[in-house]
Amino acid sequence: MLTDKVREEILKITAKYYNKRSAVMDALMLVQKDCGGNITRGDMEDIADMLEIKPHEVNAVATFYTMYNYAKPVGRYHIQVCRNISCALLEAERVIAHIEDTLGIKTGDTTPDNKFTLSTAECLGSCGTAPMMQINDNYYENLTPDKVDAILKGFE
């Protein structure tokens, strides 16, 4: 269930658009940030109600874009490693394997302390600085195992 504060913010967001439905991406991002990093089916239904659209329309947006976490909760720090062609050619799989070994989890899992979740993404739009990963809203580029170790130490 959305808080009154989030509902007020969604109403402010809708005022920026000619059509309420256009606010769906902003509303999803707002709800995700307010609700600890993930979006529930109930949240999507509330958003749909506020934007006067069908819940499946909100679900379609939430499930299409990798920036929304809808299926299960993620850790406090959501690590997404790009695995598209540029990153793959520059050893993204090695980076992913290193993170798995370092955190003791597999891709798609969350550490037992709910601190980190590791995912892959098809493209994060930083091909010129591959391999790269995103942790929450921040990009980390030109990765090597040593750089990954230094980055992860910053989250301890």
N, C-alpha and C positions, 0 to 999 in steps of 0.2 A: 504494500500500500504506500502510495506516495505521500510524503510529508506536505504540510501546508506550504512550507517554504519552497519546495520543489514545484508545487502546483503554481505558486505565484510567479516563479521564474519562467515556467513554461508559458504562462499567459503573457509575460513580457516578451518572450521570444516570438510568440505568434504575431505580436504587433508589428514585427519587422517585415512580415511577409504579406503579400496580397491574398494568399490562400493559406489557411491554417495548416493544411496537409504538408506544405513545404517546410514546416518546422520539425518534421519527424526526426531528421538526423540530429539536429541540435537537442531535441528533447531526449532522445536516447542517450546521447553523450552526458547530458546533465544528470539524468537518472542514474547512469552507470557510476559517475563520480560520487554522487550522493549516497549510493547504496553499497559502497564498499567494493566496487570493481566489477559487479556483474548485474545483469538485467534478468528479472524473472518473468514468467508468463503473465503474472498479475500486473507487473509494471507495464508490460506491453499493452495489456487490456486497458489500464488506466490512461496511458498515453493516447491510445486509439479513441477512447471516450472524450478526452479533452480536445483532440484534433478533429473530432467528428469524422473518423474514418473507421474501417473495419480492422479488428485485431490482426487478421492475416496480412494486412498491408504493412503494419508496423513490423510484424514478424519477418516479412519478406526483406525489409531493409536491414533488420538486425542480423539476419542470417546470411545476407549477401556480403556485407562488409566485415573484414577481419578486425576492425577496431572495436567492435562490440562483442562483449562476452555474455552470452545468453544461455548456454547449455548447462554449465556448471560453474560454481565459484572459482575464481582464480586467486592466486596468492597476492600478497601486498605488492609484489613486484612481478609484473607480467613481462617475461622475456619472449620476444618474437624474433626469430632469426629468419632473414630472407633466404629463400632457397631457389630463387628464379635463376635464369641463365647466367647473368653476370656474376652473381654471388656463387653459384654452383661451380663455375669455371675457376673461381678464385678460392676454392676450398671451403665453402660454407658447411659442407658435411663434416669436415674436420673440426670446425668451430662448434657445431651442434654436438658432436661426439665429446668434445672437450667439456662443454657445459654439462652434459649428461654425467660424465665421470666426476666432475667437480662437485656437482650438487647431489649426486647419487640418485638421480631420477631419470626417467625416459621422457622423450618428447610427448607432450600431452598430460604429463603428471605435474603434481604440486608437491613441494617438499613437505615432510610431516609437520613442520612448524607453520605451514601456510605462508611462508615468506616469499617463495618463488614458484612461479608456474612457467614451464618451458613449452613454447609453441613454435611452429614454423609458419611463415607467410609466403605467399606466392610472389609478391612484389611489394616492396616498401618504398619504391621510387628513388633509390639512391644508387643507381647502377654505376656511376662514376667513382664511387668510394667503396666498392664491394671488397670483401664481404662485410655485411653490416647487420646490426640487430637494433631493435627498439625495446627499451625498457620503460613501461608506462608511456609517457609522452616524449621521451628523449631518444634521439638517434645516437648510435655509436658505430663508427665507420672504420674502414681499413683494418679490420680485426685480425688479430693473431691470438693464439692461446695465451701468450703473456699479457696482451692488452685486455683480454677477457678477464683474466685473473685480477688485474688491477681494477677493472671496472666493478667486478663483483665484490671486491674488498671494500669498496666505497659504500656498499649497501649493508655492511655488518653493523 
